[in-house]
Amino acid sequence: MGSCQKLDVVPNNLLSDDQIFSSEAGINVYLAQVYRKLPIEDFTYRPAGRDGQSGFNLHHEWEHFWHSGAACGEMVGPWGGMDIGGGFGYWPYKDIRAVNYFIETLPKYSANFAGNKVNELLGEAYFLRAYYYFALAKRYGGVPLIAVTQNYPDQSIEELQVPRNTEEDTWNFIGNDCDQAIAMLPETNVAERANKYAAAALKSRAMLYAGSIAKYGSQNFVDGDARAMGFVGIAAEKADGFFQKAIEAAKQLEGKYSLYSANTNKEQNYADAFLDDKSPENILVRNYSIPSRTAHSWDATFSPRFMTANALSRAYPTLEFVERSGALNVTNGDGTPTRYTNLADAFQGLEPRLRGTIYFPGDVLRDRRFDVQRGLYPSFSGTAADEVAKDPNSRKYMLSGDPNTTFEGKTIIGQTGISTSGDDKTRTGFYVRKYIDYRRPQADVDLFTSTTHWIEFRYAEVLLNRAEADIETGQLDDALAALNLIRNRAGATPLTMADMTVDVVRNERCMELAFENHYWWDLKRWRTADVVLNNARFKGLMPYFVMNEGKYIFLKEPETFGRNYNFEKRFYYEPIPGGELGKNPNLYPNNPNY
């Protein structure tokens, strides 16, 4: 192992400060890395560990059905029990250090930049730091607030072992960094980078979270040392202050962005809103490409194999989600199932936004029809309960897992139909439509070929943030106006003042932001997860063909895997990662019941 080579040589793949901070090109390289590590819960985000894969930036991970919505009732998916409750140990202080270093170092090179460029770049850094801390706060509550670069061995180990700040201080820190960013950033931005309105959108989201935690955090929760010390929880009297900050931040986007309305067909318009890169609704997006090896697989893994070149779909919208916009009327007044000649007939007249979010039985994608079917009834009389009571085996022709199997010339489940034995067909009767690029030919829909952008901040969310904060503070007129902007675009019936309740606002949020990785966090900040997910079992809408009538019926039945979900109250906060506690005992006490 002997050698006469000198080892104190700077590696030639590292850039010096002079190389980075002396030009805008160097700055762009530095910030590109920080943006790419930003904890955006996008297509490739996986909210819990599975086979060593978890967290952010899994840019060559294809199993997008490991989605937070598949663990909390928007969808049913591959999760069992509550696999995502304890998180995955996110602790991005290395990335925060990179931002702090940028904030401290850039001003030393200000002579290299003209006009207001240095301030604008610093504004981006404050936005980025706020976003990193937001991802920490919503998981852990209070965390160490490190706003300067730490250096070892210039600082002792004891100095580097920074204790946790309170949860209230952490949310205030995020709000203050957003304010700095709003003040310093320009109104326009280049692709995938923040402007002042992206910072305002982040503030509206973060302050809404903080207000909810203050108002509802004392409910449905477990006491402990961390709570007593303020590391989790915020005093209830602080709620209105945070809600008002959310409102004021949201107001800053008025007249700067608008809801997408390029198509007069409201169903198609809603579907296209997530595909059009020129949408006036988009505030901050993340792009993907095949050459950069960031292309994702959403089209392939949320469509049935029948409609792709190669796919495995495993997560499907629930009936509970579908019926947020109203119960599906597939039953006659006497309780017997309504008969339909065609599958699609049952879904005429539904809210256009719902149709733009979900693929229903009978819909068409890539010139192929969703021939979803649970099975066959030779005959059917009375209600579903009557049929089972009469003959528990009367559905014996529905049990095939093979889409090509027929009975008396009639397909039993269909190519996209419901199976109890495989993951590549729906378990609920529905498929996801949001973000699916219907324009791509089937032969091109494969793994790592999707380049649809992810919209991290869009104006509809900002309106919803404002409406919720309005309703929480009694500003009903403003809440109604914001919600009706969204509902008009959705093709939904306008709300009235009599509708202005917290539950109505929350339901609107759930419908509008479906499958965008909000619902899991909303349940947590509302402190309703332990109620909604208390031995929860979700349902689907199962189509059957009645052979002696030549008609379809639809029955509301449990999803075919029959999984249940339980949320423990301790999951409102994730545990401080064990490895970090081992390195820094000042992070104790851990969060309650860990």
LUMBA-67751 format. One record per residue (C-alpha): residue number from 0; x, y, z. Coordinates in steps of 0.1 Angstrom, whole numbers, plus 5000, padded with zeros to 4 digits. Layout:
// LUMBA-67751
NUM, X, Y, Z
...
// end
This chain:
// LUMBA-67751
0, 5000, 5000, 5000
1, 5030, 5023, 5000
2, 5031, 5053, 4977
3, 5051, 5084, 4971
4, 5022, 5103, 4956
5, 5011, 5135, 4974
6, 4975, 5133, 4986
7, 4969, 5169, 4996
8, 4957, 5178, 4961
9, 4923, 5195, 4954
10, 4902, 5170, 4934
11, 4897, 5183, 4898
12, 4860, 5177, 4899
13, 4854, 5203, 4927
14, 4848, 5240, 4919
15, 4864, 5267, 4939
16, 4845, 5297, 4953
17, 4861, 5319, 4926
18, 4848, 5296, 4899
19, 4813, 5294, 4913
20, 4806, 5330, 4925
21, 4825, 5350, 4899
22, 4798, 5345, 4872
23, 4762, 5339, 4867
24, 4770, 5306, 4849
25, 4788, 5293, 4881
26, 4759, 5304, 4903
27, 4734, 5286, 4880
28, 4754, 5254, 4884
29, 4754, 5257, 4922
30, 4717, 5266, 4925
31, 4707, 5238, 4901
32, 4720, 5213, 4926
33, 4701, 5229, 4954
34, 4669, 5231, 4935
35, 4672, 5195, 4924
36, 4675, 5184, 4960
37, 4645, 5205, 4970
38, 4620, 5183, 4990
39, 4593, 5186, 4964
40, 4568, 5157, 4967
41, 4566, 5150, 4930
42, 4561, 5120, 4907
43, 4592, 5102, 4921
44, 4586, 5110, 4958
45, 4582, 5079, 4980
46, 4568, 5087, 5015
47, 4583, 5057, 5033
48, 4610, 5031, 5031
49, 4605, 5000, 5010
50, 4634, 4979, 4998
51, 4658, 5008, 5006
52, 4639, 5033, 4984
53, 4624, 5063, 5001
54, 4622, 5101, 5001
55, 4630, 5126, 4975
56, 4648, 5127, 4942
57, 4645, 5091, 4933
58, 4649, 5101, 4896
59, 4653, 5066, 4884
60, 4626, 5050, 4905
61, 4595, 5039, 4886
62, 4570, 5026, 4911
63, 4550, 5058, 4915
64, 4521, 5040, 4930
65, 4539, 5041, 4963
66, 4521, 5074, 4967
67, 4509, 5091, 4999
68, 4474, 5092, 4985
69, 4474, 5054, 4984
70, 4478, 5052, 5022
71, 4451, 5076, 5033
72, 4420, 5070, 5012
73, 4424, 5090, 4980
74, 4435, 5057, 4965
75, 4441, 5022, 4976
76, 4475, 5009, 4966
77, 4504, 4986, 4977
78, 4505, 4999, 5013
79, 4495, 4976, 5041
80, 4483, 4990, 5075
81, 4500, 5024, 5078
82, 4534, 5019, 5064
83, 4541, 5057, 5060
84, 4532, 5068, 5095
85, 4568, 5069, 5109
86, 4583, 5086, 5079
87, 4618, 5079, 5065
88, 4642, 5100, 5086
89, 4644, 5131, 5064
90, 4672, 5154, 5078
91, 4685, 5177, 5051
92, 4710, 5198, 5071
93, 4737, 5192, 5045
94, 4715, 5209, 5019
95, 4706, 5237, 5043
96, 4743, 5242, 5049
97, 4748, 5246, 5011
98, 4721, 5274, 5012
99, 4736, 5291, 5042
100, 4771, 5290, 5026
101, 4756, 5306, 4995
102, 4739, 5334, 5015
103, 4772, 5342, 5033
104, 4796, 5339, 5003
105, 4777, 5355, 4974
106, 4780, 5391, 4988
107, 4818, 5388, 4988
108, 4816, 5386, 4950
109, 4789, 5413, 4945
110, 4813, 5433, 4922
111, 4809, 5406, 4896
112, 4771, 5413, 4892
113, 4753, 5443, 4879
114, 4721, 5459, 4892
115, 4700, 5441, 4917
116, 4712, 5406, 4907
117, 4729, 5398, 4940
118, 4697, 5406, 4960
119, 4676, 5385, 4936
120, 4699, 5355, 4940
121, 4699, 5359, 4978
122, 4661, 5360, 4976
123, 4662, 5326, 4959
124, 4684, 5313, 4987
125, 4659, 5324, 5014
126, 4631, 5307, 4994
127, 4651, 5275, 4992
128, 4660, 5276, 5029
129, 4623, 5282, 5039
130, 4613, 5253, 5017
131, 4638, 5229, 5034
132, 4626, 5240, 5068
133, 4590, 5236, 5058
134, 4596, 5200, 5049
135, 4612, 5195, 5084
136, 4586, 5214, 5104
137, 4556, 5195, 5090
138, 4573, 5162, 5099
139, 4590, 5170, 5133
140, 4576, 5202, 5147
141, 4604, 5222, 5162
142, 4639, 5215, 5148
143, 4673, 5232, 5152
144, 4672, 5265, 5133
145, 4707, 5269, 5118
146, 4711, 5301, 5098
147, 4748, 5302, 5095
148, 4774, 5279, 5082
149, 4788, 5254, 5107
150, 4825, 5246, 5105
151, 4845, 5218, 5120
152, 4871, 5218, 5135
153, 4868, 5256, 5138
154, 4839, 5249, 5161
155, 4839, 5222, 5187
156, 4816, 5192, 5186
157, 4797, 5207, 5216
158, 4790, 5239, 5196
159, 4778, 5220, 5166
160, 4753, 5200, 5187
161, 4725, 5225, 5183
162, 4693, 5219, 5203
163, 4658, 5220, 5189
164, 4639, 5252, 5187
165, 4602, 5253, 5195
166, 4576, 5245, 5168
167, 4563, 5280, 5169
168, 4598, 5294, 5164
169, 4603, 5271, 5135
170, 4572, 5282, 5116
171, 4580, 5318, 5123
172, 4615, 5313, 5109
173, 4600, 5299, 5077
174, 4576, 5328, 5075
175, 4605, 5353, 5079
176, 4626, 5336, 5053
177, 4596, 5338, 5029
178, 4593, 5375, 5037
179, 4630, 5380, 5028
180, 4625, 5361, 4996
181, 4593, 5380, 4986
182, 4611, 5413, 4992
183, 4642, 5404, 4972
184, 4630, 5382, 4944
185, 4619, 5396, 4910
186, 4584, 5392, 4896
187, 4595, 5369, 4868
188, 4616, 5338, 4869
189, 4634, 5314, 4846
190, 4622, 5278, 4843
191, 4621, 5258, 4875
192, 4633, 5287, 4897
193, 4614, 5308, 4922
194, 4601, 5344, 4918
195, 4585, 5365, 4945
196, 4551, 5349, 4939
197, 4565, 5314, 4944
198, 4578, 5326, 4978
199, 4544, 5341, 4986
200, 4527, 5308, 4976
201, 4551, 5289, 4999
202, 4543, 5313, 5027
203, 4505, 5309, 5022
204, 4509, 5271, 5025
205, 4533, 5271, 5055
206, 4513, 5297, 5075
207, 4481, 5277, 5069
208, 4498, 5246, 5083
209, 4510, 5265, 5113
210, 4475, 5280, 5120
211, 4459, 5245, 5118
212, 4485, 5230, 5142
213, 4478, 5259, 5166
214, 4441, 5255, 5164
215, 4437, 5217, 5163
216, 4470, 5205, 5177
217, 4457, 5201, 5213
218, 4430, 5178, 5200
219, 4434, 5141, 5194
220, 4470, 5142, 5205
221, 4493, 5126, 5231
222, 4511, 5146, 5257
223, 4548, 5142, 5264
224, 4581, 5160, 5273
225, 4585, 5174, 5237
226, 4551, 5190, 5239
227, 4557, 5204, 5274
228, 4589, 5220, 5261
229, 4572, 5235, 5230
230, 4590, 5213, 5205
231, 4556, 5201, 5193
232, 4525, 5221, 5194
233, 4516, 5258, 5192
234, 4495, 5278, 5216
235, 4459, 5279, 5204
236, 4457, 5317, 5206
237, 4484, 5320, 5179
238, 4462, 5304, 5153
239, 4445, 5335, 5139
240, 4478, 5352, 5135
241, 4492, 5325, 5113
242, 4459, 5322, 5093
243, 4460, 5360, 5086
244, 4496, 5357, 5074
245, 4484, 5329, 5050
246, 4457, 5352, 5037
247, 4480, 5382, 5032
248, 4506, 5360, 5014
249, 4479, 5346, 4991
250, 4466, 5381, 4982
251, 4499, 5390, 4967
252, 4492, 5367, 4938
253, 4459, 5384, 4928
254, 4461, 5396, 4892
255, 4494, 5378, 4887
256, 4481, 5343, 4880
257, 4448, 5329, 4869
258, 4431, 5295, 4867
259, 4436, 5276, 4835
260, 4407, 5281, 4811
261, 4420, 5275, 4776
262, 4392, 5250, 4766
263, 4355, 5257, 4768
264, 4349, 5220, 4775
265, 4354, 5221, 4812
266, 4363, 5184, 4816
267, 4390, 5185, 4789
268, 4401, 5219, 4802
269, 4407, 5205, 4837
270, 4427, 5175, 4823
271, 4448, 5198, 4801
272, 4456, 5222, 4830
273, 4482, 5197, 4842
274, 4498, 5191, 4808
275, 4500, 5227, 4793
276, 4534, 5242, 4801
277, 4521, 5276, 4792
278, 4493, 5275, 4818
279, 4488, 5309, 4836
280, 4480, 5288, 4867
281, 4516, 5275, 4871
282, 4537, 5293, 4897
283, 4566, 5269, 4901
284, 4571, 5236, 4882
285, 4597, 5209, 4880
286, 4607, 5196, 4846
287, 4619, 5162, 4834
288, 4637, 5149, 4804
289, 4650, 5116, 4790
290, 4686, 5129, 4783
291, 4690, 5141, 4819
292, 4677, 5107, 4832
293, 4650, 5124, 4851
294, 4620, 5112, 4830
295, 4594, 5095, 4852
296, 4569, 5067, 4847
297, 4535, 5082, 4857
298, 4518, 5074, 4824
299, 4529, 5038, 4826
300, 4522, 5031, 4862
301, 4488, 5048, 4866
302, 4474, 5033, 4834
303, 4464, 4996, 4829
304, 4489, 4974, 4811
305, 4463, 4972, 4783
306, 4469, 5008, 4774
307, 4507, 5010, 4777
308, 4538, 4995, 4761
309, 4548, 4981, 4795
310, 4533, 4988, 4829
311, 4523, 4977, 4863
312, 4496, 4998, 4879
313, 4489, 4992, 4916
314, 4470, 5023, 4930
315, 4434, 5032, 4923
316, 4410, 5060, 4933
317, 4385, 5050, 4960
318, 4347, 5054, 4958
319, 4350, 5076, 4989
320, 4371, 5101, 4969
321, 4348, 5099, 4939
322, 4317, 5106, 4959
323, 4332, 5138, 4975
324, 4314, 5157, 4947
325, 4281, 5138, 4953
326, 4269, 5102, 4956
327, 4269, 5082, 4924
328, 4233, 5074, 4916
329, 4234, 5038, 4904
330, 4205, 5025, 4925
331, 4168, 5028, 4919
332, 4144, 5041, 4946
333, 4135, 5006, 4957
334, 4172, 4997, 4963
335, 4177, 4976, 4932
336, 4206, 4984, 4909
337, 4199, 5006, 4879
338, 4204, 4989, 4845
339, 4226, 5004, 4819
340, 4231, 4993, 4782
341, 4267, 5007, 4782
342, 4293, 5011, 4809
343, 4297, 5048, 4802
344, 4260, 5056, 4806
345, 4263, 5055, 4844
346, 4286, 5085, 4845
347, 4269, 5110, 4824
348, 4264, 5144, 4840
349, 4291, 5141, 4867
350, 4311, 5172, 4876
351, 4336, 5180, 4848
352, 4365, 5183, 4873
353, 4358, 5148, 4886
354, 4357, 5135, 4850
355, 4390, 5153, 4844
356, 4406, 5137, 4874
357, 4393, 5101, 4871
358, 4390, 5075, 4843
359, 4356, 5058, 4847
360, 4344, 5025, 4832
361, 4336, 5031, 4796
362, 4360, 5060, 4791
363, 4386, 5059, 4763
364, 4424, 5064, 4765
365, 4448, 5059, 4736
366, 4420, 5046, 4714
367, 4412, 5018, 4739
368, 4381, 5016, 4762
369, 4382, 5010, 4799
370, 4362, 4978, 4798
371, 4362, 4975, 4836
372, 4341, 4946, 4849
373, 4340, 4928, 4882
374, 4323, 4897, 4867
375, 4291, 4882, 4854
376, 4257, 4874, 4869
377, 4237, 4848, 4850
378, 4207, 4867, 4864
379, 4201, 4893, 4891
380, 4169, 4901, 4909
381, 4163, 4924, 4939
382, 4191, 4941, 4957
383, 4227, 4929, 4962
384, 4218, 4917, 4997
385, 4189, 4898, 4983
386, 4210, 4881, 4957
387, 4237, 4870, 4981
388, 4211, 4858, 5006
389, 4193, 4838, 4979
390, 4225, 4822, 4967
391, 4260, 4831, 4980
392, 4275, 4814, 4950
393, 4255, 4833, 4924
394, 4285, 4853, 4913
395, 4306, 4822, 4906
396, 4314, 4834, 4871
397, 4333, 4865, 4883
398, 4363, 4848, 4898
399, 4387, 4848, 4868
400, 4419, 4868, 4870
401, 4425, 4863, 4833
402, 4412, 4892, 4812
403, 4408, 4869, 4782
404, 4386, 4843, 4800
405, 4351, 4842, 4788
406, 4318, 4825, 4798
407, 4293, 4817, 4770
408, 4311, 4842, 4748
409, 4311, 4870, 4773
410, 4343, 4884, 4788
411, 4343, 4879, 4826
412, 4364, 4909, 4838
413, 4377, 4927, 4808
414, 4412, 4938, 4798
415, 4411, 4967, 4824
416, 4388, 4949, 4847
417, 4388, 4940, 4884
418, 4408, 4911, 4897
419, 4415, 4897, 4931
420, 4447, 4881, 4922
421, 4468, 4907, 4904
422, 4480, 4943, 4909
423, 4479, 4954, 4873
424, 4441, 4960, 4872
425, 4419, 4983, 4892
426, 4407, 4972, 4926
427, 4380, 4999, 4928
428, 4366, 5003, 4892
429, 4385, 5036, 4887
430, 4419, 5048, 4873
431, 4438, 5081, 4878
432, 4434, 5106, 4849
433, 4452, 5136, 4865
434, 4487, 5141, 4849
435, 4481, 5113, 4824
436, 4492, 5125, 4789
437, 4465, 5111, 4767
438, 4483, 5125, 4736
439, 4511, 5100, 4737
440, 4507, 5069, 4715
441, 4505, 5036, 4733
442, 4538, 5023, 4719
443, 4556, 5052, 4736
444, 4541, 5048, 4771
445, 4568, 5029, 4789
446, 4589, 5032, 4820
447, 4611, 5063, 4823
448, 4596, 5080, 4792
449, 4572, 5105, 4808
450, 4583, 5141, 4807
451, 4552, 5158, 4820
452, 4561, 5186, 4844
453, 4552, 5185, 4881
454, 4534, 5216, 4893
455, 4546, 5223, 4928
456, 4527, 5256, 4933
457, 4496, 5264, 4913
458, 4471, 5292, 4917
459, 4442, 5269, 4927
460, 4461, 5258, 4958
461, 4468, 5294, 4967
462, 4431, 5302, 4965
463, 4423, 5272, 4986
464, 4449, 5282, 5012
465, 4433, 5316, 5013
466, 4397, 5303, 5015
467, 4406, 5279, 5044
468, 4423, 5306, 5063
469, 4394, 5329, 5056
470, 4369, 5304, 5069
471, 4390, 5298, 5100
472, 4390, 5335, 5108
473, 4354, 5342, 5099
474, 4360, 5361, 5067
475, 4332, 5342, 5048
476, 4328, 5366, 5019
477, 4364, 5362, 5008
478, 4363, 5325, 5012
479, 4331, 5322, 4991
480, 4346, 5343, 4963
481, 4378, 5322, 4962
482, 4360, 5289, 4962
483, 4336, 5299, 4935
484, 4365, 5308, 4912
485, 4377, 5273, 4915
486, 4342, 5257, 4912
487, 4334, 5278, 4881
488, 4365, 5264, 4864
489, 4356, 5229, 4876
490, 4321, 5231, 4861
491, 4306, 5227, 4896
492, 4275, 5244, 4910
493, 4285, 5277, 4928
494, 4284, 5277, 4966
495, 4264, 5301, 4986
496, 4270, 5317, 5020
497, 4250, 5290, 5036
498, 4277, 5265, 5024
499, 4305, 5283, 5041
500, 4317, 5258, 5067
501, 4351, 5244, 5075
502, 4340, 5210, 5062
503, 4329, 5224, 5029
504, 4361, 5242, 5024
505, 4381, 5211, 5033
506, 4361, 5189, 5009
507, 4367, 5214, 4981
508, 4404, 5212, 4988
509, 4404, 5174, 4987
510, 4386, 5174, 4953
511, 4408, 5200, 4937
512, 4442, 5188, 4949
513, 4436, 5151, 4945
514, 4467, 5129, 4939
515, 4490, 5159, 4944
516, 4504, 5147, 4977
517, 4484, 5172, 4999
518, 4457, 5150, 5015
519, 4480, 5131, 5038
520, 4494, 5163, 5052
521, 4460, 5179, 5054
522, 4447, 5150, 5075
523, 4476, 5154, 5098
524, 4474, 5192, 5103
525, 4436, 5190, 5108
526, 4443, 5163, 5134
527, 4416, 5141, 5118
528, 4438, 5113, 5106
529, 4433, 5091, 5136
530, 4395, 5094, 5130
531, 4394, 5091, 5092
532, 4419, 5062, 5093
533, 4405, 5043, 5123
534, 4404, 5008, 5109
535, 4394, 5024, 5076
536, 4384, 5001, 5047
537, 4377, 5017, 5014
538, 4352, 5008, 4986
539, 4350, 5007, 4949
540, 4322, 5007, 4923
541, 4320, 4973, 4908
542, 4304, 4968, 4873
543, 4287, 4935, 4866
544, 4271, 4923, 4834
545, 4238, 4906, 4839
546, 4237, 4879, 4812
547, 4200, 4872, 4808
548, 4192, 4909, 4805
549, 4222, 4921, 4785
550, 4227, 4950, 4809
551, 4253, 4964, 4833
552, 4247, 4970, 4870
553, 4271, 4988, 4895
554, 4274, 4977, 4931
555, 4293, 4996, 4958
556, 4315, 4970, 4974
557, 4348, 4968, 4993
558, 4379, 4972, 4972
559, 4391, 4937, 4963
560, 4422, 4934, 4985
561, 4402, 4944, 5016
562, 4431, 4963, 5033
563, 4425, 4983, 5064
564, 4444, 5015, 5076
565, 4450, 5026, 5111
566, 4466, 5059, 5121
567, 4483, 5060, 5156
568, 4481, 5094, 5173
569, 4519, 5096, 5176
570, 4520, 5097, 5137
571, 4510, 5134, 5138
572, 4547, 5139, 5143
573, 4575, 5117, 5130
574, 4604, 5106, 5152
575, 4636, 5125, 5151
576, 4659, 5101, 5132
577, 4678, 5078, 5155
578, 4711, 5083, 5139
579, 4708, 5121, 5145
580, 4699, 5115, 5181
581, 4730, 5094, 5185
582, 4752, 5122, 5171
583, 4735, 5150, 5189
584, 4719, 5143, 5224
585, 4707, 5179, 5225
586, 4679, 5168, 5201
587, 4662, 5150, 5229
588, 4634, 5146, 5240
589, 4622, 5127, 5210
590, 4586, 5134, 5198
591, 4558, 5118, 5219
592, 4557, 5080, 5221
593, 4589, 5074, 5202
// end
